[in-house]
Amino acid sequence: MEMGELNITKIITTLENFVEHFEEPAVSKVARNKRDPYRILISTILSLRTKDKTTLEASERLFSKADTPHKMLKLTQKEIESLIYPVGFYRRKSGEILEISKRLIEKYKGKVPDSMKELLKLNGVGRKTANLVINEGFNKPGICVDTHVHRISNRLGLVETKTPEQSETELMKIVPKKYWIKYNSILVPFGQNVCRPISPLCSECPVEKQCSKVNVKRHR
């Protein structure tokens, strides 16, 4: 189904209004409380394969002890593990947090870089994490594509892609730039609450009539 910019804009604005009563994503909450690129970077790493509630609680515990690269390096890996447990892969992430903090001090004077190229040089940082830091930490445009954004964009028929990286490239071609920053924060709560991976709640969806329902075998 071919969609023009007008239809895409209508879908995005409709969903933006629809998700207002849902909980916003964990990293967005961290950003809203304090727009600090370092906090946002670390919270995003904690959020991978982890539920939002767990991410928020772990972030709060960790930042109460260390919220800058210099303070973080004063903690041992075991201490960080204890603070962030039970986030997914907490042992690996604790090591990544220390490595990232060390590199930020050594290479970037303790500051988080604001470019995709430099962020991707940090251990454990992929395009999704980098885009979220660029969006939330620096208020710069970029489309952060996680599993929700990838799935829903394909399901709607906006793109036809196999990977989140491909989705990012294609979405940048069709989504008006003014929506790039907020695209992720709209689709994530929508995907968590309505457009779920299995048996989505199409009966509750405000854009159901515009949706191609690609690969939807069963819905409610």
Backbone hydrogen bonds, N-H to C=O, Kabsch-Sander energy under -0.5 kcal/mol:
donor,donor_aa,acceptor,acceptor_aa,energy
8,I,4,G,-2.2
9,T,5,E,-2.6
10,K,6,L,-2.1
11,I,7,N,-2.3
12,I,8,I,-2.5
13,T,9,T,-2.7
14,T,10,K,-2.2
15,L,11,I,-2.4
16,E,12,I,-2.5
17,N,13,T,-1.9
18,F,14,T,-1.9
19,V,15,L,-2.4
20,E,17,N,-0.9
21,H,18,F,-0.6
22,F,19,V,-1.8
29,K,25,P,-1.7
30,V,26,A,-2.0
31,A,27,V,-2.5
32,R,28,S,-2.4
33,N,29,K,-2.2
34,K,30,V,-2.0
36,D,34,K,-2.7
40,I,36,D,-2.4
41,L,37,P,-2.5
42,I,38,Y,-2.5
43,S,39,R,-2.6
44,T,40,I,-2.2
45,I,41,L,-1.9
46,L,42,I,-2.2
47,S,43,S,-1.9
48,L,44,T,-0.8
48,L,45,I,-0.8
50,T,47,S,-1.9
55,T,51,K,-2.4
56,L,52,D,-2.7
57,E,53,K,-2.1
58,A,54,T,-2.5
59,S,55,T,-2.6
60,E,56,L,-2.4
61,R,57,E,-2.1
62,L,58,A,-2.6
63,F,59,S,-3.0
64,S,60,E,-1.3
65,K,61,R,-0.6
65,K,62,L,-1.3
66,A,62,L,-2.7
72,M,68,T,-2.4
73,L,69,P,-1.8
74,K,71,K,-1.1
75,L,72,M,-1.8
80,I,76,T,-2.1
81,E,77,Q,-2.7
82,S,78,K,-2.2
83,L,79,E,-1.8
84,I,80,I,-2.3
85,Y,81,E,-1.7
87,V,84,I,-2.1
90,Y,87,V,-1.1
93,K,89,F,-2.7
94,S,90,Y,-2.0
95,G,91,R,-1.4
96,E,92,R,-2.1
97,I,93,K,-2.6
98,L,94,S,-1.7
99,E,95,G,-2.4
100,I,96,E,-3.0
101,S,97,I,-2.3
102,K,98,L,-2.3
103,R,99,E,-2.4
104,L,100,I,-2.6
105,I,101,S,-1.6
106,E,102,K,-2.4
107,K,103,R,-3.1
108,Y,103,R,-0.7
108,Y,104,L,-1.3
109,K,105,I,-0.6
110,G,104,L,-3.0
111,K,104,L,-0.6
111,K,108,Y,-2.0
119,L,115,S,-2.4
120,L,116,M,-2.3
121,K,118,E,-1.2
122,L,119,L,-1.7
125,V,122,L,-1.9
126,G,124,G,-0.6
130,A,126,G,-2.7
131,N,127,R,-2.8
132,L,128,K,-2.1
133,V,129,T,-2.2
134,I,130,A,-2.5
135,N,131,N,-2.8
136,E,132,L,-2.9
137,G,132,L,-0.5
137,G,133,V,-2.0
138,F,133,V,-0.8
138,F,134,I,-0.7
139,N,135,N,-1.1
140,K,134,I,-2.4
144,C,142,G,-0.7
145,V,143,I,-0.6
146,D,144,C,-0.7
150,H,146,D,-2.6
151,R,147,T,-2.5
152,I,148,H,-2.9
153,S,149,V,-2.2
154,N,150,H,-1.6
155,R,151,R,-2.7
156,L,152,I,-2.8
157,G,153,S,-0.7
158,L,153,S,-1.8
159,V,153,S,-1.3
167,S,163,T,-2.2
168,E,164,P,-2.5
169,T,165,E,-1.8
170,E,166,Q,-2.4
171,L,167,S,-3.1
172,M,168,E,-1.9
173,K,169,T,-0.6
173,K,170,E,-0.8
174,I,170,E,-0.9
174,I,171,L,-0.5
175,V,171,L,-3.1
179,Y,176,P,-2.4
180,W,177,K,-1.5
183,Y,179,Y,-1.5
184,N,180,W,-0.6
186,I,182,K,-1.4
187,L,183,Y,-2.2
188,V,184,N,-2.5
190,F,186,I,-1.3
191,G,187,L,-2.6
192,Q,188,V,-2.2
193,N,189,P,-1.8
194,V,190,F,-2.5
195,C,190,F,-2.4
196,R,194,V,-2.1
201,L,194,V,-2.7
202,C,200,P,-1.7
204,E,201,L,-1.9
205,C,202,C,-1.0
208,E,205,C,-1.0
210,Q,207,V,-1.1
211,C,207,V,-0.7
211,C,208,E,-0.9
212,S,156,L,-0.9
213,K,155,R,-0.6
214,V,155,R,-1.9
216,V,213,K,-1.8
217,K,215,N,-0.9
220,R,200,P,-2.8
